[in-house]
Amino acid sequence: MRRVVSLYLPTWPTDRIRRKFGDPPRDKPLVTVATEGSRRLLVGVDQAAHALGLRRGQTLTHAQALVPDLHVIDATPEEDEASLLDLARWCIGYSPIVAPDPPDGIWIDIAGSAHLFGGEEALVDDVMKRLTAQGIQAMACVADAPGAAWAVARFSIMNVVPPGRSVDAVATLPVAALRLPSKTVEALHRLGVERVGQLASMPRGPMVRRFGRETALRLDQAFGHVFEPLNPLMPKELPSKRLVFADPIGRLEDLQDVVRRLADALCQTLEKTAQGVRRLDLIVERVDKRSIALRVGTAKATRDAKHLAKLFDERLQTIDPGFGIDAVTLFASKIEPLNEQQMQARGVGGEGENDVDLSHLVDRLGARLGTRRIYRLAPVESHLPERSMRQISPLAPPTGQTWPEILPRPTRLIDPPEPVTATALLPDHPPKFFVWRKIRHRVVHADGPERITGEWWRSDKERTLLRDYYRVEDEKGGRFWIFRDAPADQGGRWWLHGLFA
């Protein structure tokens, strides 16, 4: 199913100026102006100016009367659009199908790449955080149709419109959300039509005769009833290969063969420049002008065409060819230097002869589960169990740290620890029994306590942190790692923190 992000940049002209020149400060109002006839009108208004009551379309004279210390810069639409194009290229990091939407928006089709970021909400959150860190004010929404995403991003607070709910999300919005000319919106207002739902309830024939075909088209695009194509931005500097077919194809076997041919040709091109693939994008173009994108990543740079083609095998089955596919493009959206390496002759010996290359396994698992779900654990110097490890890349080099062998730890750590009800005969003794998840366990063997204190240099709360850990075994042979978070005379509670194999 198609899922499109509409990225809305309400203060793009002023944000671009601040990123380029570094001033004025963000708490100082800034506007850009353009000449229209004999008047100077505001065309860009930053957040500080908007808070003071300034709006686009106001005359500069009126604005300066309201805000005497207003910073004014001449508008440069060409530079704004060029910078928007650069930002769209940056967005290719989220999906191969990206199209600028001047003057203040970008489309991103994430149907084939959202899983790589942990889902649609996680992807949108990541985009927003990274843009905010760059000093760019942005709003975004994901929906089935570009028109619905555009409307909700600008006139609502939703970030994700559930699949199939575009009509419900758009119906309550003002008619200006349909991307209609201002004259049409004013005519609708004079008629008393304020909301999209009101317009949709009008008979189609009279509506088209009175307000034009564009009004009906925009309404259908917002509801997702009419397909709205996007023209993907294809950076020429990225290595790519493309096949156009005289007769459309539709069989899975044919598509797999095309991907293998494109991967082989692309790797041959990369070999000439000593580069390897880290991220690969496939764009499938149907005869009805619909584009479908798939994205895969690799754990390290590679030019193994057979391996790269296999990464798409499972996901090619999700492509609906419709009435046929007439073109396929494969391009490497992320590449790294990759020089030839001397192969180790078998039997010669030497370090690393028995090393196993796990990168292909990592790539296959990442293509199936998402790259963020593939990791390994590395030791961290901390006595607190929940802080003694961190997630790192599965192929990251050794950190040089190890866990102390003298401190036995459970094979499975429960984070956060789960409360248990336990009874001990003496204050510093292990419990005689405990109840976990409504099941009673009688302790037959125990070892401890192992006292762990907090890391006082982190915060004041850590100064009073105290845990007494016990390794216990119940009558059925189950081995548990439990602790009490304070001495018994101070009302300490019991917690289960881990399970031994």
Secondary structure as GFF3:
##gff-version 3
##sequence-region A 1 501
A	DSSP	beta_strand	4	8	.	.	.	ID=ss1
A	DSSP	alpha_helix	12	21	.	.	.	ID=ss2
A	DSSP	beta_strand	30	36	.	.	.	ID=ss3
A	DSSP	beta_strand	39	45	.	.	.	ID=ss4
A	DSSP	alpha_helix	47	51	.	.	.	ID=ss5
A	DSSP	alpha_helix	60	66	.	.	.	ID=ss6
A	DSSP	beta_strand	71	74	.	.	.	ID=ss7
A	DSSP	alpha_helix	77	91	.	.	.	ID=ss8
A	DSSP	beta_strand	97	101	.	.	.	ID=ss9
A	DSSP	beta_strand	105	109	.	.	.	ID=ss10
A	DSSP	three_ten_helix	114	117	.	.	.	ID=ss11
A	DSSP	alpha_helix	120	133	.	.	.	ID=ss12
A	DSSP	beta_strand	139	143	.	.	.	ID=ss13
A	DSSP	alpha_helix	146	155	.	.	.	ID=ss14
A	DSSP	alpha_helix	166	171	.	.	.	ID=ss15
A	DSSP	three_ten_helix	175	178	.	.	.	ID=ss16
A	DSSP	alpha_helix	182	190	.	.	.	ID=ss17
A	DSSP	alpha_helix	196	200	.	.	.	ID=ss18
A	DSSP	alpha_helix	204	211	.	.	.	ID=ss19
A	DSSP	alpha_helix	213	223	.	.	.	ID=ss20
A	DSSP	beta_strand	240	249	.	.	.	ID=ss21
A	DSSP	alpha_helix	252	272	.	.	.	ID=ss22
A	DSSP	beta_strand	275	286	.	.	.	ID=ss23
A	DSSP	beta_strand	291	302	.	.	.	ID=ss24
A	DSSP	alpha_helix	305	311	.	.	.	ID=ss25
A	DSSP	alpha_helix	313	316	.	.	.	ID=ss26
A	DSSP	beta_strand	325	337	.	.	.	ID=ss27
A	DSSP	alpha_helix	359	369	.	.	.	ID=ss28
A	DSSP	three_ten_helix	371	373	.	.	.	ID=ss29
A	DSSP	beta_strand	376	379	.	.	.	ID=ss30
A	DSSP	three_ten_helix	385	387	.	.	.	ID=ss31
A	DSSP	beta_strand	389	392	.	.	.	ID=ss32
A	DSSP	beta_strand	412	424	.	.	.	ID=ss33
A	DSSP	beta_strand	431	436	.	.	.	ID=ss34
A	DSSP	beta_strand	439	453	.	.	.	ID=ss35
A	DSSP	three_ten_helix	460	464	.	.	.	ID=ss36
A	DSSP	beta_strand	466	474	.	.	.	ID=ss37
A	DSSP	beta_strand	479	484	.	.	.	ID=ss38
A	DSSP	three_ten_helix	488	490	.	.	.	ID=ss39
A	DSSP	beta_strand	494	499	.	.	.	ID=ss40
###
